[in-house]
Amino acid sequence: MPFSVDFKVRDYECDLQGIVNNSVYFNYLEHARHEFLLFKGLDFAELAKRKINLVVIRSEVDYKSSLRPGDAFFVEVEAVRVSKLKSQFIQRLVRTADAKVMLDAVITWTSVNARGKPYLEKEIECVFS
């Protein structure tokens, strides 16, 4: 079962149409990824202080339906290795009330060192287990 984080839509996250603005979903996805890393024993901010930077290189988002104010939902996160230096977070956003999938996302990422060169720090490998 994938890791998941619970959320609730706040009024100010919605646009004039009364639905969550498309850009807000990126915040939900990012927060869930950071919580996933903490669950795996990695602190995103601490990694950055040590010049181990996890960077998004591609975001693919399929919007399926819209969340509305007050909707409870959760974001699932799973990490998969794509190549020696590239990995992906597979994410799904699901409305709690009816288990309806609202969004699917694939976030491709890598880690870079202080010189901006891609590499995979050994301690980051724990996200794949």
WOBEL-V880481 format. One line per field, one symbol per residue. ss: DSSP state (H for helix, E for strand, C for the rest). psi: psi as a letter, one per 20 degrees, with the letter a starting at -180 (. if undefined). burial: b if it has 24 or more other C-alpha atoms within 12 Angstrom, else e. Layout:
ss->???
psi->???
burial->???
This chain:
ss->CCEEEEEECCHHHECCCCEECCCHHHHHHHHHHHHHHHHCCCCHHHHHHCCCEEEEEEEEEEECCCCECCCEEEEEEEEEECCCCCEEEEEEEEECCCCCEEEEEEEEEEEECCCCCECCCHHHHHHHC
psi->pqqqpqrppqgiiqahijrpqhhhhhggggghgghggghjjpogggghhjkoppppippopophrpqrpipqrqpqpqpqpgahiqrqppqppppghjkpphqpqooprrqqahjjppropgiiiiii.
burial->eebbbebbbeeebeeeeebbbbeebbebbbbbbbbbbeeeebebeebeeeebbbbeeeeebebeebbbeebebbbbbbbbeeeebbbbbbbbbbbeeeeebbbbbbbbbbbbeeeeebbbeeebeebee
